[in-house]
Amino acid sequence: MEIGEVTISSVPVLKLKGRLDAASARDFKEKIGLLSKENRVNLVIDMAEVDFVDSSGLGSLVSSLRTVNKQGGDIRLSALQNQVRSVFELTRLHRIFGIYDDSTAAAMSF
């Protein structure tokens, strides 16, 4: 998985590309850890190019949310593909994460 970063209205937006699974979950959590050390804890995760998420990927998102919540931050998700959105709905994680149609809307929600 590739992790790109842009900023929208001073909010870091991580653009993920590929699969968020057991192989990539560790790298994702490390990136969130680095951002939290810089006190950049209001984050948007752009998942437009993520076509697969497994339990390890979901776990890394929940773990990352806990990390930023401890510092008063939050994680918003954007642009989920239908298959990925279904996984969030089946696991009821759509109730824990704010999910937006695009990164701009997600960043502006802070």
N, C-alpha and C positions, 0 to 999 in steps of 0.2 A: 504494500500500500504506500502511496505517496501522500505526504502532508505538506500542503502549501499554506502560506499565511499572507493575508492582506488585512488592511484595517479599514473599517467603515465607521465614521464618526467616533474615532478613538477607541472603537471596540475591536479587539483581535478576532478575525474570522479565519478559522482553520478549514481549508478546503481539502477534503479527503477524496482520494481516487483509488478505487480498487475494492478489496474485500476487508471488512473490519472483522477479523476472526482471530483464532488463537495465535496465528503467526504474526499478526500486526498489533495485537492488543497492547503488548509491552511497550512498543515504540510510541503508541498513542498516549499511554499513561505517562511515559517519560516526558513527552512534549508538554502535557498539561502540568506536570510537576515543575518544569522549567518556567512556564508562564506564571504559575502561582508564586514561585520564588521571587519573581519580578513584580509581584503584587498586581498582576494583570489577571483578575479573577472573574470578570464579566466577559464571557466568551460565547461566540457563535460557532457551531460546527456545521459547515456546509456539506451535506451528504448527497448532493446532486449526482456525483459520479461514484457513489457506493452502491453496488448492485447485490451485495450479500452481507449479512450480519449474523454471526452465530452467538452462542451463549457467552463465549469469552469476550466477544466484542461488546455485547450488552453489559457484561460485568465491568469492562474497562470504562464504559460511559458512566455507569452508576458510581464506580470508585472515583472517577474524575469529578463527578458532581459533588460527592462528599468532600473531596479535597478543597474545591473552591468555596463550597458552602461554609466551611470552617473559617474562611477568611471574609465572609460576608458577600461572596460572589454567587454567580449562577451561570448555568450553561443553557443556551437556547439552541435548538436544532432547526435546520432549514433544508428545504428542497428534497424531502425524502421521496425516493421512488416508491411506487405502489407496493412492491414486494417487501421492501424494508419497512414501510409504514405498517403493513399487515403484521409483521413481527412485533412492532411496538404495541400495536393494539391487542394482539393475542397475549402478550406479557403484561399488559396494562401500564407499560412505561410511558405511554402517551399522556398519562395523568400526572407523571412526575416531571417530565420535560416539557417546556414550551416548544411547540412545533409550528414553524412558520413556512409560508410558501417560498420565500426567498430570503437571502442573507441580509438585504437592506432592511426589510421589515423586522427581522429578528434583532438586528443591531439597534434599530430605532426604538425597540420596545424597552431598552434599558433606560 
